[in-house]
Amino acid sequence: MVIGIIGGTGKEGKGLAYRWAKAGHQVIIGSRDYEKAQTVVLEMNDSFTGIRPIQGEQNIDAADHAEVVVVTVPFSAHVPTLESIRDSVQNKIVIDVTVPLVPPKVTHVQIPTSGCAAMEAQQVLGEAVRVVSAFQNVSYEKLLKDEDLQCDVLVCGNDKEAKQIVLGLVSDAHLKGYDAGPLQNSIVSEGLTSVLININKHFGIQNAGIKITGIE
Ligand SMILES: NC(=O)c1ccc[n+]([C@@H]2O[C@H](COP(=O)([O-])OP(=O)(O)OC[C@H]3O[C@@H](n4cnc5c(N)ncnc54)[C@H](OP(=O)(O)O)[C@@H]3O)[C@@H](O)[C@H]2O)c1
């Protein structure tokens, strides 16, 4: 699958890029700055063996060339970034990883006026785009390592087929995903991130996660 990661030069984007390139997907890291994207992919392709070479492009070109587009930008950049790729993602799946954190109070759950970041994405991109939310609770550090990551992935969206495709990508990233219901339920996955950051601070750790229990 051709996966474009918007804001893929950042922490979470690089982690997901590594996991999917290792699984053999064609990954395009997007940036506002073409040179920055090139620098990041050069570093990654040099550092990691056994991955399908990652490509780097401007965000809009990454969105144009991808079948599935992943958005990993800070919440402050969410709406303008989505507006900039809106035409390129029509009729595609967009995975929104954005958490509506408002620094410096990142341990406080914040609720955007549209309900949650994923619903905001749906509003900005329009109904022809299949928005799915996922990965908000997965801390980036371990994504860049081949270590078992003790965090499940809640996948929310209104289109069942799109959610199945995203659940496949979760599995390709060596994570366990669950269909967590419609897009509006993303308010919970997004909010959980602030809870996990609070736990991280309390225990002086970096990657508190969530696990779904009770399933045989
Ligand atoms: N870090 C984590 O462990 C983690 C875990 C789960 C979810 N998330 C969520 O994933 C998203 C990305 O997190 P991150 O830690 O990867 O963020 P980040 O490293 O701070 O930023 C990611 C990328 O966003 C782009 N960006 C930054 N400011 C921008 C602006 N004003 N306008 C447009 N693009 C801008 C930058 O790319 P260019 O400069 O190349 O354009 C940057 O490399 C956030 O919403 C975060 O809450 C993060």
The ligand as an SDF file (V2000), in Angstrom:
LIG
                    3D

 48 52  0  0  0  0  0  0  0  0999 V2000
    4.7820   11.9450   19.8980 N   0  0  0  0  0  0  0  0  0  0  0  0
    4.0040   10.9420   20.2990 C   0  0  0  0  0  0  0  0  0  0  0  0
    4.4710   10.0100   20.9940 O   0  0  0  0  0  0  0  0  0  0  0  0
    2.5350   10.9140   19.9040 C   0  0  0  0  0  0  0  0  0  0  0  0
    1.7770    9.7900   20.2400 C   0  0  0  0  0  0  0  0  0  0  0  0
    0.4500    9.7220   19.8300 C   0  0  0  0  0  0  0  0  0  0  0  0
   -0.1300   10.7790   19.1400 C   0  0  0  0  0  0  0  0  0  0  0  0
    0.6310   11.8710   18.8520 N   0  0  0  0  0  0  0  0  0  0  0  0
   -0.0120   12.9800   18.1190 C   0  0  0  0  0  0  0  0  0  0  0  0
    0.4940   12.9600   16.8120 O   0  0  0  0  0  0  0  0  0  0  0  0
    0.6380   14.3000   16.3340 C   0  0  0  0  0  0  0  0  0  0  0  0
    2.1000   14.5210   15.9760 C   0  0  0  0  0  0  0  0  0  0  0  0
    2.8900   14.3770   17.1190 O   0  0  0  0  0  0  0  0  0  0  0  0
    4.4750   14.5190   17.0520 P   0  0  0  0  0  0  0  0  0  0  0  0
    4.9750   14.3060   18.4130 O   0  0  0  0  0  0  0  0  0  0  0  0
    4.9830   13.6920   15.9220 O   0  0  0  0  0  0  0  0  0  0  0  0
    4.5890   16.0690   16.6770 O   0  0  0  0  0  0  0  0  0  0  0  0
    5.8570   16.9130   16.2280 P   0  0  0  0  0  0  0  0  0  0  0  0
    7.0400   16.0300   16.1040 O   0  0  0  0  0  0  0  0  0  0  0  0
    5.9490   18.1010   17.1280 O   0  0  0  0  0  0  0  0  0  0  0  0
    5.3900   17.4800   14.8100 O   0  0  0  0  0  0  0  0  0  0  0  0
    5.1450   16.6310   13.7060 C   0  0  0  0  0  0  0  0  0  0  0  0
    5.3270   17.4190   12.4320 C   0  0  0  0  0  0  0  0  0  0  0  0
    4.2910   18.3630   12.2630 O   0  0  0  0  0  0  0  0  0  0  0  0
    4.7530   19.3990   11.4110 C   0  0  0  0  0  0  0  0  0  0  0  0
    4.3790   20.6990   11.9870 N   0  0  0  0  0  0  0  0  0  0  0  0
    4.8030   21.2530   13.1400 C   0  0  0  0  0  0  0  0  0  0  0  0
    4.2560   22.4690   13.3280 N   0  0  0  0  0  0  0  0  0  0  0  0
    3.4920   22.6960   12.2210 C   0  0  0  0  0  0  0  0  0  0  0  0
    2.6870   23.8020   11.8080 C   0  0  0  0  0  0  0  0  0  0  0  0
    2.5450   24.8910   12.5450 N   0  0  0  0  0  0  0  0  0  0  0  0
    2.0200   23.6820   10.6230 N   0  0  0  0  0  0  0  0  0  0  0  0
    2.1470   22.5560    9.8630 C   0  0  0  0  0  0  0  0  0  0  0  0
    2.9090   21.4870   10.2070 N   0  0  0  0  0  0  0  0  0  0  0  0
    3.5640   21.5730   11.3830 C   0  0  0  0  0  0  0  0  0  0  0  0
    6.2770   19.3110   11.3530 C   0  0  0  0  0  0  0  0  0  0  0  0
    6.6220   18.8320   10.0550 O   0  0  0  0  0  0  0  0  0  0  0  0
    7.3460   19.7580    8.9650 P   0  0  0  0  0  0  0  0  0  0  0  0
    8.0950   20.8420    9.6890 O   0  0  0  0  0  0  0  0  0  0  0  0
    8.2690   18.8000    8.3000 O   0  0  0  0  0  0  0  0  0  0  0  0
    6.2680   20.2560    8.0720 O   0  0  0  0  0  0  0  0  0  0  0  0
    6.5980   18.2600   12.4000 C   0  0  0  0  0  0  0  0  0  0  0  0
    7.7240   17.4820   12.0770 O   0  0  0  0  0  0  0  0  0  0  0  0
    0.1640   15.2350   17.4510 C   0  0  0  0  0  0  0  0  0  0  0  0
   -1.1650   15.5910   17.2440 O   0  0  0  0  0  0  0  0  0  0  0  0
    0.3180   14.3530   18.6920 C   0  0  0  0  0  0  0  0  0  0  0  0
   -0.5610   14.7280   19.7370 O   0  0  0  0  0  0  0  0  0  0  0  0
    1.9510   11.9590   19.2030 C   0  0  0  0  0  0  0  0  0  0  0  0
  1  2  1  0
  2  3  2  0
  2  4  1  0
  4  5  1  0
  4 48  2  0
  5  6  2  0
  6  7  1  0
  7  8  2  0
  8  9  1  0
  8 48  1  0
  9 10  1  0
  9 46  1  0
 10 11  1  0
 11 12  1  0
 11 44  1  0
 12 13  1  0
 13 14  1  0
 14 15  2  0
 14 16  1  0
 14 17  1  0
 17 18  1  0
 18 19  2  0
 18 20  1  0
 18 21  1  0
 21 22  1  0
 22 23  1  0
 23 24  1  0
 23 42  1  0
 24 25  1  0
 25 26  1  0
 25 36  1  0
 26 27  1  0
 26 35  1  0
 27 28  2  0
 28 29  1  0
 29 30  1  0
 29 35  2  0
 30 31  1  0
 30 32  2  0
 32 33  1  0
 33 34  2  0
 34 35  1  0
 36 37  1  0
 36 42  1  0
 37 38  1  0
 38 39  2  0
 38 40  1  0
 38 41  1  0
 42 43  1  0
 44 45  1  0
 44 46  1  0
 46 47  1  0
M  CHG  2   8   1  16  -1
M  END
$$$$
